[in-house]
Amino acid sequence: MENRNFIGVDIGGTTVKLAFITYNGDIFSKWEIPTNKEGNGSSIVQDIAASIKSKQEDLNLSHEQFIGIGVGAPGFVDVEEGFIYTAVNIGWENYHLTTALKKETGYDAWLENDANLAALGENWKGAGGQADHLIAVTLGTGVGGGIIGNGQLLHGANGTVAEIGHMTAKTENGRPCNCGKKGCLETVASATAIVRSAYDAIEAGEKTTLQEILRQNEAISARDVFQEAAKGDQTAQSILDEVIHYLGIAIANLAIVINPTRIVIGGGVSQAGDQLLNPLRKVFDHNALKRTSQAAEFVIASLGNDAGVLGAAYLAKQKSGK
């Protein structure tokens, strides 16, 4: 094996995903470890370093066969300094992550926001197809995103580009958001929002098959809502109609600013496929400029959980200059 490999690390609130990736972007080993949030995440970097070393030993790989580490983390980050201002889900605040990683592993490390890395990964090896102008939207517990313009990942003045979930969607009677605002896009278009709307409908006494699912499973998922809508349940369909309405308008507004050739939809909600994509495209076309719409192709993300680690490896490849 050539000595030009990268280590991709994607730090999440529950697990840390890790991978060994070739210079050309092929994953030859991937695994994950629990995210230990005790002590405000004080042992996470040591856990990552120990896991990397252990895996290298298992595979009989030397330290010198790797160029460096790309790492993604949630929250507000300074990519130039490798510094995390705050990562609420982990407990980090004013934390110099790349310095700590280098000290523990001996490798140069480069940091990026996790949603941005997913966009990089999809554009390098997935559905993005190496587009120069791309919007990536991740629909999961919240709504995240990444934007590539003129072939470069955009960061803005202080690293808050593409906080898509916090665009204002509802100006009246909006639900409170974790960011402190009300009516943010992720309060109406995330998996969490879909489930909340289902509970609200049941509490309001609407006649829906979702009530039986709640009785049987003692819970409702976003997938349940999509499945019941596909079977003809009107309440489930009206919930999705609202999601798609707000999401389509938000993406259309973004597209008018960015003028992308490709819009990649990822995250758990994207597993609905055409059931989401086809009506979303109609709302988008209705609200975007005609020329903007003509240039843009909608695609479902293809890398799944590998997007983050692949984006991390691509980041390291770019930044190392090797």
Secondary structure, 3 states (H helix, E strand, C coil): CCCCEEEEEEECCCEEEEEEECCCCCEEEEEEEECCCHHHHCCHHHHHHHHHHHHHHHCCCCHHHEEEEEEEECCEEECCCCEEEEECCCCEEEEEHHHHHHHHHCCCEEEEEHHHHHHHHHHHHCCCCCCCCEEEEEECCCEEEEEEECCEECCCCCCCCCCHHHCECCCCCCCECCCCCECECHHHHCHHHHHHHHHHHHHCCCCCCHHHHHHHHCCCCHHHHHHHHHCCCHHHHHHHHHHHHHHHHHHHHHHHHHCCCEEEEECHHHHHCHHHHHHHHHHHHHHCCHHHHHHCEEEECCCHHHHHHHHHHHHHHHHHCC
